Amino acid sequence: MPTLTWLSRLMLPALMLLASIAPAADEDAGLRLQPINDRLYAIVGPFGNRTPENLGNNATFGFVVTDAGVVLIDAGGSAKGAAAIKALIQQVTDQPVKLVINTGGQDHRWLGNAYFKARGARIIASQAAVEDQRARLQEQWLRLQNLVGMKGLAGTEPVYADETFEDQMRLNVGGTDIELQMVGPAHTPGETLVWLPEARVAFSGDVVYVGRMLRVGSHSNSAHWIEAFEALAALEPEVVVPGHGPATDLAQARADTLDYLVFLRETVGAFMEDGGDITQIGSLDQSRFADLEEYASLKGRNAQQVFQEMEWE
């Protein structure tokens, strides 16, 4: 458990995929296993905020079973969250996790690193993601302390990637080709796509949200986020495993993420051109996206943040 002394130093067609989500055991903290093929899996966490029940795992993760062990995409939001992810992996294979890839700087992407590193895994992330993790560690830790609680965070320690890259990295693990492409800033500065060219599957991290409204935060860049999505689309994936929500196809990813980003920036831009003031930003009609989870809680904050971004563009 991190101490006060430590603190002071301081993600197949859509319908077929949805139908294949398997329930997890209670100890798996609300996670659901979603097979993509016999070697690729999404681990779908709950929508909503971090809670003591989900152990900070309110996101989608994924893994690849190779001939040399398991490659995990994102480590979970705590040590106990990482253990829950490992328990779900063990429903598929008894091979160890040999490599963990952090797709970004958000807490549930990396705060489970220590659990897997202690069991022999390598950790890889973009340099920008690691810089973001370091810069926001105390902020993330305090939020998790409030939302998950110290009991849920027991054993959690900040461990950063052993290996970093700036723009791209190519790996071959047990005969499986994996390509990493840093496309941030988007939701966070170091967002990374994990591309499996043979299977044509992309693990997008928080570049894509499906079924849940994305969040534009103070650490986000909504303009470049659109470019990040376009980099994903250029790969022409058959399956997208998002940072939040179930694995799906590119069309659904575009509808729930890109279309909203474009709409938001166009709508806020027109509002600003008409002389609208930030205090009136809540009046913008975003009901086109009202079917997305967390719509009510995020729409106003997203508009406000984009307004503040566009003031300086």
N, C-alpha and C positions, 0 to 999 in steps of 0.2 A: 504494500500500500504506500503511495507517495506520502511523504511527511511534510509538515510545515516548513522544515528546513529546505527540503527539495523545492517546495513551491517558491520559497523566497529566492532561490537561485534561478530562480528563473528570471455498389452497384450492374427454322420451321415456320410457318405462318402463325399469326397471332392466336387464332382460336385454338389450333392444335396445341400450341405451347401452353396456353392458359389451362386447357383441359388436363395437361400432364402434371400439374403441380401437385406434389404429394405432401400430406400433412406430416409434421414433425412431432417428435416426442415432446412432452412438457418441458423437459430440461433444455430444449433447444431454443428457448426464449422467443417463441413465436415465429421462428424461421421456417420456411417452406422450401423443400427441394423441388426444383424444376428441371428435369432432364431435357437436354437439347439433342444429344445423341448419346452413344454408350460411353463417351469419354468426356463430354462437355456438359457442365451443369451450372444453372443459376441457383443461388440461394437467396430467396426473396424474403426480406424482412418486412415488418409492419409499417404502414403509413403512420403519420403523426409524429409526435416528439419522442425524445429519449425518455425512458421510464425505468424504474427498478425492475419491472418484469422483462423488458427487452434488453436490458444490460447495455444500452447505447447502440444496439444493432438495428436502428430504424433506417435501414438501407438495403440495397441489393448487392450481393457479393457473387463470386463465381469461382469455379475451379476446373482444372484440366487434369485428367488422369493420363499420365505418360508412362512409357516403359521404364523411366528412371525415377518415378515418384510423382507427387501431386504438385501442380502449380496453382497457388491460391491467388485470386484477384481480390485484394483488400482484406485486412486482418481483423476487422471488428473494432468496436468502440471501447473495449475494456479487456482485461485478462479473462474474466468470466465469459464475456461475449466471444472471445477467441476460442475458448474451450467449447462453447455451444456450436460454433462453426465447425470445429474439429469433430465433434460428436456426429454432426450431420454428414460430414465427409466419410466417416467410418461406416455409415449405412451403405456406402457405395464401394469403398475399397479400404483395405487395411494398409495400403502404402502410406508412407510418411509424407508430410508436406515438406518438400525440398526447396521450394522457392515461393516467396511472397512478393507480389507486385502491389505497391501502393499507387492508386490512380490519381490521388490528389492530397490536399492538405487537411480535409475535414476530419474530425476526430474519429469517426467510424471507419475511416480508410486506413488508419495507421496505429491507433493506440493499443491494438492487440499484437503489435510486432514482437514485443518482448516474449510473449507466450510461445510463439513459433520459433523465434531465434534460439530460445533456451532448449528447444527440441531439434536443433540442427539446421534450421532453414536459413537460406540466404534472403536478404531483403533488398529489393530494387525499387527506386523511385526516381522521378525527374528531380534535377537540382532545384528547380523552382518549387516543387512540392515540398521538399525538405526545408527550404528556406521559409515557406509558409507555415509548416508545422512548428518550426522553432519560434517564429514570430508570434504565433497565436496559441502557444501551449498553455500559458497561464489562463487566458480567456477560456479556452476549451475545457481545461481541467475544472475551473470554477463552475462552469455551466453543468458539466457532468456531475460534479459534487452535489449541486442543487437538484438536478433532475433524476439522477440514478441513485445517488446516495453513496456514502463511504462503504457500506456493506457490499453493494454491487460492484464497487471499484476496487475491492480488495485484490492486491497482487498486481495492479496495473502500474506499469512504469513506462516512461517515454523512451523508446528506442528508435533511432533513425536508420534509414537505409544504409547498408554496407556499401552498396554500389549505386552510383547516380549517373545520369546522362543529361545532356542539354536539350537535344532535339529529337533524336531517334536512337533506337537500340534494337538489334536483332539477336535473337536467342534461338538455340535448338536444344530442347530438353527432352531426352529420351526419344529422339526421332521426330518430335513435334516442333515445327517452326512457329515462332511467336515474334511479332513485331510490335514495338512500343513506339508511339508517336506522341510527343508532347504538343498539345494544341491549345493550352491555356495562354492567357487568362480567359476563363469562362465563369463557371460558378466560383471556382477558386483559381489562384494564379497558376498552379502547376498541373492542370487537368491533363490526363494521359489516356489515349486510346490503346487498348490491347487487342491486336488484330491477329486472328488465326487464318491465314490465307487459304489453306487447303480446305478448311471447313466453311470458310466465308462467314465467320462469326466475329462480331466485334463486341468486346466488353467496353462500354463507353464511360464508366464512372459517371460523375455528375454532369457530363456534357448532355445527357439525356435523362429526362424524367418521364415516366409513363403512368397515366392514371392519377397522378398527383401534381398539383401546381408546383412549378419550380420556384425557387427563391432567389431573387436578386438581392444580395447583401452588400455590405460595405466593402467586402473583399472581392466582389464580383466585377465583371466587365461585360455588360450586356451587348455592346457592339461587337467585341471580339468573340463573344459566345456564339454569335451567328456564324462567324468564320469557322469556329471550332466545329460546329455542327456540319458545315459544308465540307470540311475535311473528312468527317465521318461518312457523309453521303457519297463522297468521291470514291470510297472503297467499295461501294455497291454491296454492302453486306446482305446476306440472306436472313440473318438473325442478328438482332441488337439486344444485348443484355444491358439494361440501363442502370443508372446509379440508384434509382428508386422505381419500384414497380416490376412487373413480370417481364420476362424476355418476350420480344415481339418482332415485328418486321419494321422496315425503314419507314413505311407509310405512316404507321401509328406513332413511331418516334417523332416524325416530322410534325404530325398533327398536334401532339401534346407538348412539344418543346419548341421547335423552330417557328411554327405558326404563331405561338404565343409570344415569343420574343419579338418577332417582326411586328405583330399587332401592337404590342406594348410600346415599342419605340416609335412607331408611326403615330399612334394615338396620343402619346405624351408629347411628341414633337408638334403635332397640330394644336394641341392644347396650349403649348408654350407660344407658338406663333400667334395665337388668338389673344395673347396677353394673360393667360391663366396664371394664377398664383399658386405656389406649392400648398398653401393652406386650403385650396379648393380641389386638390388632386383626388380626393376621395369621391368626387362627383363623376369621375370617368366611368363609363359603362363598359365593364369587362364581362358581362353576362354570357357572352359567346363561349366562355370557358368555365361556366358555373358547374359543369359536371365533374370537374377535376377535384379530387380530394384536397382539402386545406384551402379551397378557393376563398372562403370568407375571411380566413385569418391572414392570408398572404397578398391578396390583390392590392390592397391599399398600400402596404409597405413596399411592394414591388414598384408600383407607380411612383411613389415618393423617391425611391432610390434611383430609378431611371431619370426622373426629373433632375435630381442632383448631378447625375453623371452628365446629362446632356447640357447642363449649364456651362460645363467646362470643355465641351468638345469643339 
